[in-house]
Amino acid sequence: MANLLEALGSRIVVGDGAVAAYLYAEGVPLGRSFEGFNLTEPDRVSAAHRAYLEAGSEVIATNSFAAGRFSLQRHGLEDKVNEINWKAAKLALGEVGKSGAWVVGCIGPCGIPQAEWGAAHGVEALFRQQAGGLLDGGVHAILLQSFSDPKELTVAMEAVRELHHLPIFALLAAGREGTLPGGKHWEESTRQLREAGAEVIGVAPAFGPSACEGLMKRISSGPGKLLAAYPDAGQPEFFEGRYLYANHPQYFAQRMAELPALGVNLLGGGSGVSPAHIRALKAKVGGLKPATQVRAAVEPKREAIQISSGAGEGKKEESILDRLKKERIAVVELDSPRGLDMGPFLKAAEELVKAGATALTLADNSLAILRVANTAAATLLREKFGTTSLIHLACRDKNLIGLQSELMGLAALGHRHVLALTGDPSKFGDHPGATSVYDVNSLGLIDLIRQLNEGRNSAGREVGKGAEFVIGVAFSPNSKNFDAQVKKLERKMEKGAHFVMTQPVYELEMIRKMKDALGPLGIPVLVGVMPVVSARNAEFLHHEVPGISIPDRVREKIRSLPEGPAQAEYGREVAAELAREVAQHFRGIYLITPMVRSGMTAPIVQEFLKTK
């Protein structure tokens, strides 16, 4: 196998395009498992390998990019990981024959968001299982391709190294801005990959050969530093339900032929790179040799995106946590309306502001029920009453771009307080046909907010001096496993949470339990209290709303009272008693106003704030 590395050190070697993309171009729909074709339609996979070899590929990758257990699970193939990867290797080797071409076992990211990894050894086991099948099949090297996070790539390398010492090709992916997570520099990341044992470093994919050239300049080259580039053909067009790439093989080959001057040794392609592209590339670079001189990495200077600190006048919103250091605070939730009549909402808000509410907090389509956007409602409240708003942000309705765009908008408007939530699934709300996104969960959202505070977005691009968000998180004290909730809160704190708001409690003992468990953590706590308005409301909350538990004695008592004002008054008295207990142990309270009935929470606000 040393001859492949020797070949890369002495001449330009041509790779292939992506087999899955080839099959897609041949009409296989996206919903199918391309890797599953190794078992169900092996002749089509072999034909793809053969087409690239006939076009001039000297290195071909197995059809196994998404053949890890987690990725195969969505197709019901999780029990065939070893078989699919072994077959992928055998199909590629069967086409290579005596041609002298090499086969690299292709492994892509595991598909599990890093926030959900738990112990890293679990993810490492996924990579180890896939690599085992490829190695058993006889591949000549392992190609770790399209990893956007150097950390996950390192975990994958460690898994492979536990099994064998075949060469590893470690290729990083980048977004359009060419940035890595956390704003990491390419040179530093690739240096760490080399130290971890990668023989070949590179880029795959990139948004076309031009973008790839820019990325390769950010990685140093020279003797002993083998580089690879596998860009896509360019930008796809979505037409009549399919992604189509412009077919410009000669242009692709011309731009790729500029990379050997940067010290790139292995040239291949990703999506949209057909055998025709490889044929043109082979003709263009045949006989070329990689540059041998030492070349330093160059990070481009970019104009930072600027985020304003306020809504034009530059006045910064005071943090409620600064207020908490000096005095008691009462944050009161008020739902924005489900229709376009803002009148009752504004009237209720005015009553709460007059009662002394420190801030009004606005849910983000709570329970997946459509309401007026909380950002718009918060801006309207500030204009009318000068109110500080604490805005809930759920991961359900927006993808990674939308979440960051929303946060940047909040920062531009001068809103600082955000509660990071995963969000209730759409199918349980009033629009069951809506799609739940969940690109990240609450832990991932905390990461996004913290990164904006540090002055960069999730792609690593600078956003100026940074936002100044005060990050809140949720705590579910009524969970069956209270200790697990505490550990989850600790993880949120490690991510960067500044304060916690609890689900509403209805037992005095739970307030004391939270004091004992959360007090030592040192994070400010706003204890949730919500009056029930009727016996029917109490039963609904107890039986149908996740995270809420109302004691039998409270539900029995309210059922015994006449419907109407008597039940509502009892609900308010229970909440007031709970608030008094909160005041004995905590300086902050989170009051949830039921059904815009501000009259039920306003008196509790006043009493709590006056408590010595």
Secondary structure in CASP SS format (residue, H / E / C, confidence):
PFRMAT SS
TARGET T0000
AUTHOR 0000-0000-0000
METHOD secondary structure of the structure
MODEL  1
M C 1.00
A H 1.00
N H 1.00
L H 1.00
L H 1.00
E H 1.00
A H 1.00
L H 1.00
G H 1.00
S H 1.00
R C 1.00
I C 1.00
V E 1.00
V E 1.00
G C 1.00
D C 1.00
G C 1.00
A C 1.00
V H 1.00
A H 1.00
A H 1.00
Y H 1.00
L H 1.00
Y H 1.00
A H 1.00
E C 1.00
G C 1.00
V C 1.00
P C 1.00
L C 1.00
G C 1.00
R C 1.00
S C 1.00
F C 1.00
E C 1.00
G C 1.00
F H 1.00
N H 1.00
L H 1.00
T H 1.00
E C 1.00
P H 1.00
D H 1.00
R H 1.00
V H 1.00
S H 1.00
A H 1.00
A H 1.00
H H 1.00
R H 1.00
A H 1.00
Y H 1.00
L H 1.00
E H 1.00
A H 1.00
G C 1.00
S C 1.00
E C 1.00
V E 1.00
I E 1.00
A E 1.00
T C 1.00
N C 1.00
S C 1.00
F C 1.00
A C 1.00
A C 1.00
G C 1.00
R H 1.00
F H 1.00
S H 1.00
L H 1.00
Q H 1.00
R C 1.00
H C 1.00
G C 1.00
L C 1.00
E H 1.00
D H 1.00
K H 1.00
V H 1.00
N H 1.00
E H 1.00
I H 1.00
N H 1.00
W H 1.00
K H 1.00
A H 1.00
A H 1.00
K H 1.00
L H 1.00
A H 1.00
L H 1.00
G H 1.00
E H 1.00
V H 1.00
G C 1.00
K C 1.00
S C 1.00
G C 1.00
A C 1.00
W E 1.00
V E 1.00
V E 1.00
G E 1.00
C E 1.00
I E 1.00
G C 1.00
P C 1.00
C C 1.00
G C 1.00
I C 1.00
P C 1.00
Q H 1.00
A H 1.00
E H 1.00
W C 1.00
G C 1.00
A C 1.00
A H 1.00
H H 1.00
G H 1.00
V H 1.00
E H 1.00
A H 1.00
L H 1.00
F H 1.00
R H 1.00
Q H 1.00
Q H 1.00
A H 1.00
G H 1.00
G H 1.00
L H 1.00
L H 1.00
D H 1.00
G H 1.00
G C 1.00
V C 1.00
H C 1.00
A E 1.00
I E 1.00
L E 1.00
L E 1.00
Q E 1.00
S E 1.00
F E 1.00
S C 1.00
D C 1.00
P H 1.00
K H 1.00
E H 1.00
L H 1.00
T H 1.00
V H 1.00
A H 1.00
M H 1.00
E H 1.00
A H 1.00
V H 1.00
R H 1.00
E H 1.00
L H 1.00
H C 1.00
H C 1.00
L C 1.00
P C 1.00
I E 1.00
F E 1.00
A E 1.00
L E 1.00
L E 1.00
A C 1.00
A C 1.00
G C 1.00
R C 1.00
E C 1.00
G C 1.00
T C 1.00
L C 1.00
P H 1.00
G H 1.00
G H 1.00
K C 1.00
H C 1.00
W H 1.00
E H 1.00
E H 1.00
S H 1.00
T H 1.00
R H 1.00
Q H 1.00
L H 1.00
R H 1.00
E H 1.00
A C 1.00
G C 1.00
A C 1.00
E C 1.00
V E 1.00
I E 1.00
G E 1.00
V E 1.00
A C 1.00
P C 1.00
A C 1.00
F C 1.00
G C 1.00
P H 1.00
S H 1.00
A H 1.00
C H 1.00
E H 1.00
G H 1.00
L H 1.00
M H 1.00
K C 1.00
R C 1.00
I C 1.00
S C 1.00
S E 1.00
G E 1.00
P C 1.00
G C 1.00
K E 1.00
L E 1.00
L E 1.00
A E 1.00
A E 1.00
Y C 1.00
P C 1.00
D C 1.00
A C 1.00
G C 1.00
Q C 1.00
P C 1.00
E E 1.00
F E 1.00
F E 1.00
E C 1.00
G C 1.00
R E 1.00
Y E 1.00
L E 1.00
Y C 1.00
A C 1.00
N C 1.00
H C 1.00
P H 1.00
Q H 1.00
Y H 1.00
F H 1.00
A H 1.00
Q H 1.00
R H 1.00
M H 1.00
A C 1.00
E C 1.00
L H 1.00
P H 1.00
A H 1.00
L H 1.00
G C 1.00
V C 1.00
N C 1.00
L E 1.00
L E 1.00
G C 1.00
G C 1.00
G C 1.00
S C 1.00
G C 1.00
V C 1.00
S C 1.00
P H 1.00
A H 1.00
H H 1.00
I H 1.00
R H 1.00
A H 1.00
L H 1.00
K H 1.00
A H 1.00
K H 1.00
V H 1.00
G C 1.00
G C 1.00
L C 1.00
K C 1.00
P C 1.00
A C 1.00
T C 1.00
Q C 1.00
V C 1.00
R E 1.00
A C 1.00
A C 1.00
V C 1.00
E C 1.00
P C 1.00
K C 1.00
R C 1.00
E C 1.00
A C 1.00
I C 1.00
Q C 1.00
I C 1.00
S C 1.00
S C 1.00
G C 1.00
A C 1.00
G C 1.00
E C 1.00
G C 1.00
K C 1.00
K C 1.00
E C 1.00
E C 1.00
S C 1.00
I H 1.00
L H 1.00
D H 1.00
R H 1.00
L H 1.00
K H 1.00
K H 1.00
E C 1.00
R C 1.00
I E 1.00
A E 1.00
V E 1.00
V E 1.00
E E 1.00
L C 1.00
D C 1.00
S C 1.00
P C 1.00
R C 1.00
G C 1.00
L C 1.00
D C 1.00
M C 1.00
G H 1.00
P H 1.00
F H 1.00
L H 1.00
K H 1.00
A H 1.00
A H 1.00
E H 1.00
E H 1.00
L H 1.00
V H 1.00
K H 1.00
A H 1.00
G C 1.00
A C 1.00
T C 1.00
A E 1.00
L E 1.00
T E 1.00
L E 1.00
A C 1.00
D C 1.00
N C 1.00
S H 1.00
L H 1.00
A H 1.00
I C 1.00
L C 1.00
R C 1.00
V C 1.00
A C 1.00
N H 1.00
T H 1.00
A H 1.00
A H 1.00
A H 1.00
T H 1.00
L H 1.00
L H 1.00
R H 1.00
E H 1.00
K H 1.00
F H 1.00
G C 1.00
T C 1.00
T C 1.00
S E 1.00
L E 1.00
I E 1.00
H E 1.00
L E 1.00
A E 1.00
C C 1.00
R C 1.00
D C 1.00
K C 1.00
N C 1.00
L H 1.00
I H 1.00
G H 1.00
L H 1.00
Q H 1.00
S H 1.00
E H 1.00
L H 1.00
M H 1.00
G H 1.00
L H 1.00
A H 1.00
A H 1.00
L H 1.00
G C 1.00
H C 1.00
R C 1.00
H E 1.00
V E 1.00
L E 1.00
A E 1.00
L E 1.00
T C 1.00
G C 1.00
D C 1.00
P C 1.00
S H 1.00
K H 1.00
F H 1.00
G C 1.00
D C 1.00
H C 1.00
P C 1.00
G C 1.00
A C 1.00
T C 1.00
S C 1.00
V C 1.00
Y C 1.00
D C 1.00
V C 1.00
N C 1.00
S H 1.00
L H 1.00
G H 1.00
L H 1.00
I H 1.00
D H 1.00
L H 1.00
I H 1.00
R H 1.00
Q H 1.00
L H 1.00
N H 1.00
E C 1.00
G C 1.00
R E 1.00
N C 1.00
S C 1.00
A C 1.00
G C 1.00
R C 1.00
E E 1.00
V C 1.00
G C 1.00
K C 1.00
G C 1.00
A C 1.00
E C 1.00
F C 1.00
V E 1.00
I E 1.00
G E 1.00
V E 1.00
A E 1.00
F E 1.00
S C 1.00
P C 1.00
N C 1.00
S C 1.00
K C 1.00
N C 1.00
F H 1.00
D H 1.00
A H 1.00
Q H 1.00
V H 1.00
K H 1.00
K H 1.00
L H 1.00
E H 1.00
R H 1.00
K H 1.00
M H 1.00
E H 1.00
K H 1.00
G C 1.00
A C 1.00
H C 1.00
F E 1.00
V E 1.00
M E 1.00
T E 1.00
Q E 1.00
P E 1.00
V C 1.00
Y C 1.00
E C 1.00
L H 1.00
E H 1.00
M H 1.00
I H 1.00
R H 1.00
K H 1.00
M H 1.00
K H 1.00
D H 1.00
A H 1.00
L H 1.00
G H 1.00
P H 1.00
L H 1.00
G C 1.00
I C 1.00
P C 1.00
V E 1.00
L E 1.00
V E 1.00
G E 1.00
V E 1.00
M C 1.00
P C 1.00
V C 1.00
V C 1.00
S C 1.00
A H 1.00
R H 1.00
N H 1.00
A H 1.00
E H 1.00
F H 1.00
L H 1.00
H H 1.00
H H 1.00
E H 1.00
V C 1.00
P C 1.00
G C 1.00
I C 1.00
S C 1.00
I C 1.00
P C 1.00
D H 1.00
R H 1.00
V H 1.00
R H 1.00
E H 1.00
K H 1.00
I H 1.00
R H 1.00
S C 1.00
L C 1.00
P C 1.00
E C 1.00
G C 1.00
P H 1.00
A H 1.00
Q H 1.00
A H 1.00
E H 1.00
Y H 1.00
G H 1.00
R H 1.00
E H 1.00
V H 1.00
A H 1.00
A H 1.00
E H 1.00
L H 1.00
A H 1.00
R H 1.00
E H 1.00
V H 1.00
A H 1.00
Q H 1.00
H H 1.00
F C 1.00
R C 1.00
G E 1.00
I E 1.00
Y E 1.00
L E 1.00
I E 1.00
T C 1.00
P H 1.00
M H 1.00
V H 1.00
R C 1.00
S H 1.00
G H 1.00
M H 1.00
T H 1.00
A H 1.00
P H 1.00
I H 1.00
V H 1.00
Q H 1.00
E H 1.00
F H 1.00
L H 1.00
K H 1.00
T C 1.00
K C 1.00
END
